[in-house]
Structures are given as C-alpha cells and as structure tokens.
Amino acid sequence: MTEAGDNGLRISVVMATYNGAAHIREQLDSLAAQTCLPVELVVTDDGSTDTTLDIVADFARTAPFPVHIHRNAQRLGYKGNFMHAVSLSSGDLISFCDQDDFWKPDNLARVRQAFVNDPDVMMVFHNAHLVNEQRAPISPFYATPPIPAVSRPLTLQPWCFSYGFMQTFRAELKPASALWARMGDHYNPGKEMGHDLFFFLVASGVGTIVYLNDELTEYRLHGGNTVGSGKRTKPTFVDRWRYRLEDRADTYRYLARMTVQDSNMFADLAQMAEWPEPLRARARVAAEAWRKLEPLYTRRAEVCSGTLPHRIAAFVQLVRDGGYSERSFWTFGSRAMQKDFVLGVLLAPLVRRFGRESSRTDRACHRGQGSDAAMTPAAIVPQAVAA
C-alpha cells in the first residue's frame, strides 16, 4: 500500500456529509483500504443531527492519512458543501467522494495513473456498479461507455457530464470555483449548477478527459439518496422514439441561454491571472465555441414553433449557418436536419400540442469536423498545463 504523494501527484479526497451515519463507516473503511492512499481526506459537514461526525472522528484516530473535519456554520446544500470541501483541499488531484458508497481498493491507483500518463488530462471519471442498501449488485452504472476513452478539449457533446462520485480532477481547475455561484444548471432551470457538472464543463473546455470503463465504485441506492439513479439499461426502441417526439422548442430556447452563460464563464476564465497561459488560451477558444452555439439553438427553437413561413425561414437560415453540416465545429448533424424538417417545419403544431414535455438536454449536438482552424483546439500547442 502506497500513499498518493510518494511519487508526484498527491490526491485529496473530499467528502460532503449530511446525516450519513447509516453507511459512512463502510465508505471510510474502503478509503483506508486503497492500494494508493490519499494524502488527506477533507470532510465538510452540512449540519448533521445524527452520529455522522462521531463516526468520522473515530475513523480519524486510526486512519492511515490525515482527516480534516469541518462543520459548516450554515447549511450550504450538497452542491455548495462539495464546493466548500474543494476549497479546503491541498492535493494535486481532487476526488469527490459520496458518504454512502464503497470504493474498490484500486480506485485511486487506477485513476491516478491516467493523470500520470498524460499531463494534459484535466479530469478522469470511471464506471461504477449500482448496488442496493446491502450492497447486492443491481447493474453497471453505464451500460455502454458514455464517451470515448480519451477526449481532447471541446471534442465532447457540449451537454455531456459525469457524476461527482466518479470524478477526479486536477487542482489547477480550483480557481474556476470563483465563478460557480453564478452558474445556472444546464438541466434544471432556476437551480445552481451541480459541482460535478461545473468541473466537467471546465475540464472539457481546457483539457483532456479520460474515461475508465472499470467499475471502481459501488454506488449505493437507498431511500436517503440526495441524487439517485435507477437500474441503468440501454435505451429501447420506444425510448428513442419518445425522445424524438418531444416538444423541444422551449428546451432549445433554454439551451441557447445556457450557451451564453457558458461562453461568458470561459471568457472570464481566459482572464484569470491564477491560470497559466496555456489554460487561458484554451479558455478563449472554448468561449468562442460556446458563443457560436447560441444562434444555432435560437434558430432551432424557431424551427419548432411559430407560423409555417417563420419555421421555413428559420430552417433555411440554420442550414446556411452550417447548423447541420459536419464541417461545422459543433453540429446537429444530418439526421437532426431531417427530424427538424419533418417534426419542426411540417408538423410543429401537432408536436407542440401532443408531444411529450421535453427534457433539458440535446443528444444531437456534437463535434463536427471543425474546418475552422481558429476554432480547433489542436491549433493550440499542447503543453504540460498542469506543470
């Protein structure tokens, strides 16, 4: 068993707690059993009224690494609580840790190696296995890999994200936390952005993201989950068609607003003095990429609503703007063009009347061939941005 600081990159594990007495000891013991130990465990408690902190304090007395326990002066909510824990960490890498899961012994070792192999990696996340309250297996979290094993800056679908309990990221991203409070959630209007979505968004714009398909965590499902997930299966034929027949006009309008928010965030990151120039340069590219998405989503919303002449004009303009062209930096693609013409231009009134309420996401938008060299992250010379 080795400590993560023995050979370079030191890992801070950050755990946000709240009334987690039922399962937290198992999770703590799984951290102590890691083949690559963290340099510290940071625990921020959000006002637990059970024995959570007593259990953590008892663990700290014999833990093979320092345990720093912080009691929040006021309730922050689970997102703010995790962001607070990040601010208190001191490691080179930061791993989010839920209070009720169970980590496989090689979790940190496998994740850390992915960072060691490539200094351009800003985030690593992995698969997990869903288990019940007694840790009986249910299913893999991801039935199929959600992204490629290695994704360079701005190559992922723009609304992609991963859950915090499977994430580790470089501490170089910590200064971005200053912008978190103003960020609205991509999927839940009126809510602050999740801590995990926030760091995934930043990492995907300025660095490489690595996905490990190994099930390195047991994600426990029980009645007290703050954020839960049912059994994960591949989308069925019916699921795919339900998605296609959603009324998506309001979703596209909302996503258009989110693109402006995200573009402004990256523009501010590009001015952040705490960041090295390679990261600021990539943030400038990301700001421009997100800015160019806004008119595309605005037009796509217009294709799905309004009068027939209005829908036709919006569709024609979207085609001219390269919204469906694979040569665009981000594109909806040719299949989305066919869908928009049929379900938007021709049948929008019927879809608006009878279609299902839409989820706040868009699976169609993806990275095209990126013919504009100025918008291609590869044009930025890769450097050891984490040095």
N, C-alpha and C positions, 0 to 999 in steps of 0.2 A: 504494500500500500504506500503510495507516494502523495506528497502534498502538491497541489497545483502550482505552487510557487517555486518548486525545486529547479525547474528548468525553463524559466522565462515567464510565460503568461500565467498570472495569478487569477483565480476565479473567485468572485464574490457571489454567494447565493443570497438572494433577497426574498424574504417571505413576509407577506402581509397577512396578519392574523385577525380573526374576529370569532370568538366563541367556537373554537375548533378543537375543544378538548377530546371529543369522541375519537378522532383519528390522528391527531397531530404527532403523537409519540411514535407511531409506525413510520410516519414520514421522516421524523428526525433521526430515527434509527437507520433508515435507509440512506440518509446523508452521511452518517458516521461510517457506513459500510462501503462507501465509494472507494474504488481502487485508485482514484485520483482525488484526493481530498481538496475541498475548497480552502482558500486562505482565510475565509471568515464566513459566518452566517449572520446576516442582518435581519432582525425580526422587528417589524413595526406593528404594534397592536392598536386596533381601532376602537378600544373601549370594551374589551371582552368582560362579560359578567360571570363567566364560568371559570374553570381552573386552567385555562389555556396558558396563561403566563406562569403559573406554578409549574406546569409540566415543562415548559421551555427552560425555566430557571433550573429545574432539577437536571435536565439534559445538559445544560451548560456546564455544570460542575464536573462532568466527566467527558465532555465532547473532545474529540481529537483536533479541534480547531477552535479559535475564539468565537464566541457567540455574543453579539451585541443586541441588547433588548431595549427597545424604545417604546414608550407609551405615548400615544398621540394626545395632545392637550385637548383636542376636539375631534369629533368624527370627520373623517375625510372621504368615506366611501371606498370601495375596494380599488377603484382606479387611482384615486388620489393617494391612497395608502401605499400602493405599489410604487407610484412615482416618488413618494417620500422616501421609501426604502432605497430606491435607486440613488437618490441624492446623498444618502449616508454611506454608500458603498465605497470601497477603496481599491478594488481589484482592477486588473486589466480587462477582464471579461466579467459580464454580469449575467447571471442565470436567474430567471424568475422561478419561483417555487410556490406551489399551492400548499396549503396546510393539510389537505386531506388526501393527497396522492401517495404514490410509493415509487421510488426511483430504483431502477435496476442498477446493480453495482458498477457497471461500466459506463453509466450515463455521462458523467463529466469527462471521463477519459476519451470516449469516442468524440464527444462534441469538441473538446479542446484540441484534439488532433486536427480537426478540419480547419481551425484557425492557424495552427502551426504550419500546415501545408501550404497556405496561401495568405500572405499578409493583406491582400485586397479584400478578404472576406470580412464583412461587417456584421453578419448575423448567421447563425446556424439554428435550424429547428429540426425536429425529428418526429417520427411517428410515435404513437402510443397505443396502448390496449385498454379498451373500456372494460371496467370490472364493476361488480355490484358492491354493496356495502361490506360484504365479507371477502371481497377480492376474488370472487369467482369470475372467470373470464366471460365476456359478452361478445365483443367483436373488435377488430382493429379500428382505430380512430379514423384513419384514412383507408378506405377500401382500395383505392388506387393512388399512386403518388400525385399530390396536388400540383406540383411544379417540377421542372427538371432538377436533376441532382445539383447542378451549378447554374446560377442565373446571374449574369453580369448586370451592371446598373441599367435600369429602365428597360429591361427586357421582359419583365413580367407583365401580366394583365394588370392594368392600373388599380383595380379594386381588390386585388389579391391581398391576403393577410394570413397570419397564423396565430394560434392561441398562445398566451403568455407562458403557460405551464410547460411548453415545449421549446421555448426560446432562450437563446444566449446571444448577447451582442457585445461588441467592443465598447469599452468605456469612452472612446473618442466621441461617441454619439451623445454622451450625457449632457453637454452644453445645450443641445437642442431642447432639453426639457423646459427651458425658459419659455418656450413658445407653446407648450402643451395646453395651458389653461384656456387659450383662445380657440382651440381646435374642436369643431363640431364633428360628431361621429358620422362616418360615411353611410351607416345603415339605419341609424335611429335619430330622426330629426329632433332637435331640442336637447339632445344629450351630449355630454362631453365625450371626446374620442377616447376609446379604450387605450390603456397604457401599452398593450401589446400591438394594437393596430398602429399606434403612433410610432413606435420604434421600428416596426416593419416598414412603414411608409418611408421613414427617413433612410433606413438602411437600403431599401430597394432603389432609392434615387441616387445614392452617393457611393454605393459599394456592391460587392457580390454577396448573394445569399445562397447558402448551401442547405440542401435538404437531405437528411438521412432517413431512409425508409425503415430503419430499425425501430422496434417498439421499445424505447428506452424508459418509458414511464407507464405506470398503471394509473389510469385516470378513473377515479372512483366516482360512481354515480350513487347518490343517496338523496334523501328528502331535503337536505340542507344546502345543496349546491347553490352558490351565488350565480354561477353561469353553468348550465348543464348541457348535456348532449345525449340524445338517444342513440340507439344502435345505428351504426353507420353502414350504409349499403350503397351500391351503385344506383344512379338514377334509373328508374324504369322508363319504359316507353310512354306510359301515361304521365309520369313526372315531367318528361321532356316536353310533351305536348301542352301540359298545363302551363309550363313556363312560357312557351311560345305564344299562348293565347292570353297572357296577362295584358291588362291595360297599363301601358308603360309610359304614357305621356308625362305624368307627374313625377315618375322616377327620373326620367331624363332631365326634367327641369331641376330637380333636386341635385342630381349629379353635376349638372352644369355649375351650380353654385359651389359645390364641393371642389370642382377643379380650380375655381378662382381662389378659394381658401388655400388649397394645397400649393398652388403656384406662388401665392404670397408668402407662404411659410418657407418654401425653398429659396425664394428671393431674399428673405431675411437671413436665412442660414448662410447664404453666399456672402453676407456682410459680417458674419460672426467672427470677431477677432480671435476667439479661443480656438477656432478651427485652423488646421494647416491649409495652405493654398490648394493642394490637390482636392481636398474635400469641398472647398468653396467653389472651385471651378466646376465640379460635378453638380453642385447645388444650383449653379447658374443654368446649366444645361437642363436640369430637372425642372426648374421654374419655367423655362421656355416651353418644355414639352407639355406640362400641365396647362399652361396658358393657351396653347393651341388646341387643347381638347374642348375648351368652353364653347366656342362657336359650333363645334360639331354636335355636342349634346343639345345645344339650344335649337339647332336645325332639326335634330332628330325628334325632339319633343313636338315641334311644329308639324312634322310629317304625320304624327299620331293624333293630331287634334285640329280643330278649325274647319273652315269650309274646304270643299274639294279644290278650288283654284289655289287656295292658300297651301294646302298639302302638296299639291303638284309643284308649286314654286319652291317650297322648302326642299322637296326631294331632289329636284333638278340642281339646286344650289349645293346640296350636300354631295351629290355626285361630282360636281365641278370642283368642290373644295377637297376632293380626294378622300372623303369620309369612308368610302368602301374600297379604296384602292390599296392593294398590298404594298405599293411603293410608298405609301404614307408612313410616317413614323409610328403612330398608333392608328389603327383602322378598325372599323366594324366588320369588314370583310364582305365577300360577295354573297354569302348566304344571308347575312343580315340585310343586304340590299334587296334580295328577293322577298324576304319577310316584310320589310318596310313598305315595299311597293304594294304587296297584296293586303297585308293586315293594317297598313297605315294609309297609303294613298287611296286604295279602293274600298277598304272595309272598316276604316277607323270609327265611324259612328256605331257600327254593330259591336266592335270590340269595346268601345267606351261604355256601351250600355250593358253588355252581357259578359264581358271579360272579367277574370278574377282580379282582385286587388293585387297590385304589384309589390314584390319585394324591392328593397332599396339597393339593388345591385345590378350589374350588367355583365353577363358572361361573354358577350360578343366582342367587346372591345379588347384588342390585343396588339402586340407589337408587330408592325409590318416590316417591310424590308429596309425602311429608314434611308431612302435615297438622298435625303438632305444631309450632306456631310457635316454641316454645322450642328446638327441635332443628334449626331451619332456619338454615344459615349466612348466608343473605341477611338474616336479622334483625340480624346484626352489621353495623354500618355499614362498608362498605369504606373503608379508608384507605390512604394510601401507607405500608404497613407496612415497606417497605424504605428509607424515607427516612432 
